[in-house]
Amino acid sequence: MNQIRQMPAKSWDVLRHPRPHVFAAHARHVSDGNMDAPAYLAIAIIIPLVFSAILYGLIDPLGMLRALIQQMFAFYIFTGVIFFFAQQQGALGSFAALAYGFALFYVPIELLQWLLAMLGALLPAPWWAGLAIVVVAYLAKAWFAQVAVRGIMGVRRPGEAWAAVGAGLVTIIILSYALRGGIVGI
């Protein structure tokens, strides 16, 4: 947990310089027992839950815990499928390093998506604005994921990285609809 304080700066770096070598540099020293990615991810999930609960006056600790577990589960299933698919193509790298690299872009995108959704709920906005925010956030996460896979796992061809990300997205969509009838936040 000693590196978690540096993760916001690393997130800013990967968002400003989305290149494979930048992801590789930030994930290079991550070991399998590293708990920075789950802690950073939990922060990104808990902050919107708490603010939304306060804003709408719906404080439900059990519901918040369920949402935290669902989103953590979705993130790690998504990461795991991509990791497995990339390894089947001969990629290197550890699961912990990939999860760490994914957390670097996931957290700021998730927080920005929540902030834009809150502004859309509070201000007059067209009906399609919420859908547009979700679609753009998914596309951004997918694009950053393929860059991270190329850098952290050493996948040289962008097509292979996109195939791995596509497998992760399809898995999450199928599981989301099978388990609860909607898309889980990834």
N, C-alpha and C positions, 0 to 999 in steps of 0.2 A: 504494500500500500504506500510505500515511500515515493513512488513515481506518480501517484494519482494527481498530485498538485501540478505536475508538468503536463498532464494530458490536455487541458484546454489550449495551451500554447501549441502543442503538437497537432491538435485538431485544426487550429487556425492555419498551421503550416500546410497540412495536407489539403485543406480547402483552397488555399491560395496557390499551391504548387502541386496539383494532382498528377503526379508522375510516379511510375513504378518505383524508381530509386528512392523517392522521398518516403513512401510507405515502408520499403525495405529497411531504410536507415532507422526509422522509428520503432520497428518491430524486431530489430536485430537482437536486442538484449533481453527479450521476453523469454522466461522459462516456463515450463509446464505448470508449475505451482503458482504462477502469477495470478493474483486476484484483483489487479487494477482494472481490467476490462469489465468484469461483472459489477464492481463497485461504481465505476464511471457510468455504466449502463443503467444501474439502479437509480442513480441520481437523476438521469435524464427521464426516467419513467416516473419517479416519485414527485419531482417538482411540478409537472403539469397536473398530476393527480391531486396534490394538495391545493394548488391554486384554483383548480376547477371546483373542488369540493367547497372551498371557502367562497368563491365567487357565486356559486349556485346554491350554497347552503345545504349541500347533500353530503354530509360527512358520514361515510360508511367504511369503517376500518377493514371489515372483511371483504368488501367489494374492492377496496384499494389493494389489498393483499392479493386477491384473485387477479386483478389487472396486472400487477407487478409480475406475478408468476407466469401469466399467459404471455406477456411481452418478452420476458426473459427466455421462456421456452421457445417462442417463435424465432428470436434472434439466434439462439444456439442451434436450433434445427436448421435454419437457413445457412448458418455458417458451417455446420457439420456436413450438410449435403454438398455444399460447394467444395469443402475440403476433400471429402471422399471422391467426388467426381474429378477434381483436379489431380488427386493422387493416382487415380486410375489412368490418367493420361501421362503419368511419369513425373508429375510436379513434386517438388521438395517443400520443406517448411513444416512448421509445427502448427497444430490446431490452436494452441494458446497464442502464438504470434499472429495467426490470421484473425482470431477473435479480437485481439488487441487492436490490430489495424482496422478492422471493421468498426470497432467502437469509436475510433478517432473521427470517422465521418458520420456515423449513425447518430451520435449524441447531438451534435449541433444541428443536423438536418431535422431530427425529431423535435428539438426544442423550437426551431424556427417554424416548423409545420404547426406545432401547437399554438405558438404565438399568433401566426397568421389566421388560424382557425378561430382563436379567441377574438381577434379584431373583427373578423367576418361575422361573428355572432353578435358582437356589440354594436357594430356599425352597419348601416344599410349596405347590403351587397347583393349582387344578382344570385339567383339560385344555383348557378353552375360554378360559383367561385370556390365553394368547399370541395367540389369534385376536382376542379383544376388544381387546387393545392395538393390534394392527395396524389393525383397522377404525376405532377411535377416532382413531388417528394419521392415517389417510387422510382421514377426514372433517374433521379439524382443518386439515390441509394444504389441502384443497379449499376450505373456508370462508375461510381466510385468503387463499388465492389469489384468490378472487373479490373480496374487499375490496381487495386490492392492485391488481388490474386496474382496478377502479373509480377508485381514487385516482391511480395512476401513469399510466394510459392515458386517463383521463377518460371512461370508459364510464359514462354516467348511469343507465341502467336496469339494475337487478340481474339481470334475466333474461338480458340480453346477456352480462354477466360470467359468469353460471353456464353459459351455452352455450359460451363460450370455454373455461372450466375443464373442462367435460364433454368437449369435443373433445380436450383435452390428456390427460385420464384415459383415454379410450377408445384413443387412439393409443398411450400407454404400455402399456396392458394387451395390446393386439394385438401390439405389438413384443416385449414380454416373452415372451409365449407363442410367438411365431414364432421368436425368436432363441435362447431357452434353456429354454423350457418352464416359466416361472414369473414371478411379478411382480417386477420390478426395483424396488429401493427408490427411491421418489420422495418 
